Amino acid sequence: MSRNKSEKKKMILAKALKQNRRVPIFVIAKTARRVMRNVKQRHWRMRKLKVAKRLKKAG
């Protein structure tokens, strides 16, 4: 990936990075284990972000 990224691409990657976290322990405890997993979590090798397609669609 290039070193110089556009602002739009940086924002897409930053949002994806923030979403790719586990559910906090206090949430699991508070909901009595009803909420256990984050559906937006992804593995870097398995599911790609398709950033180029999003950039084309946006503009």
Secondary structure per residue as TSV (DSSP state, phi and psi in degrees):
chain	resnum	aa	ss	phi	psi
A	1	M	-	360.0	145.9
A	2	S	-	-70.1	155.3
A	3	R	S	-74.1	-40.1
A	4	N	S	-91.1	113.9
A	5	K	-	-114.5	150.7
A	6	S	-	-72.8	161.1
A	7	E	H	-61.3	-40.7
A	8	K	H	-61.6	-45.2
A	9	K	H	-64.7	-40.2
A	10	K	H	-61.1	-41.3
A	11	M	H	-67.2	-39.1
A	12	I	H	-63.2	-45.1
A	13	L	H	-67.6	-37.8
A	14	A	H	-65.9	-41.7
A	15	K	H	-64.1	-42.4
A	16	A	H	-63.7	-37.4
A	17	L	H	-65.6	-40.2
A	18	K	H	-69.5	-34.7
A	19	Q	H	-73.6	-22.5
A	20	N	S	-86.8	53.1
A	21	R	-	-123.0	157.5
A	22	R	-	-76.2	165.6
A	23	V	-	-71.9	132.9
A	24	P	-	-60.9	149.2
A	25	I	H	-60.5	-38.0
A	26	F	H	-66.0	-29.2
A	27	V	H	-71.2	-41.8
A	28	I	H	-61.0	-43.6
A	29	A	H	-67.8	-42.0
A	30	K	H	-65.4	-36.0
A	31	T	T	-94.6	10.6
A	32	A	T	53.7	45.3
A	33	R	T	66.9	15.5
A	34	R	S	-71.4	-36.4
A	35	V	-	-102.5	109.9
A	36	M	-	-119.0	-29.0
A	37	R	-	-131.9	155.0
A	38	N	-	-95.5	117.9
A	39	V	T	-71.1	-18.9
A	40	K	T	-91.2	2.7
A	41	Q	-	-71.1	142.9
A	42	R	-	-141.0	155.1
A	43	H	-	-96.1	137.0
A	44	W	T	-61.6	-25.0
A	45	R	T	-96.2	-26.6
A	46	M	T	-86.7	-51.0
A	47	R	S	-119.3	118.1
A	48	K	-	-90.4	162.8
A	49	L	-	-86.1	-21.9
A	50	K	-	57.1	52.6
A	51	V	H	-66.0	-41.1
A	52	A	H	-60.9	-40.6
A	53	K	H	-65.0	-39.8
A	54	R	H	-66.6	-39.5
A	55	L	H	-66.4	-39.5
A	56	K	H	-64.4	-42.8
A	57	K	H	-65.6	-37.7
A	58	A	H	-73.4	-30.7
A	59	G	-	-175.4	360.0
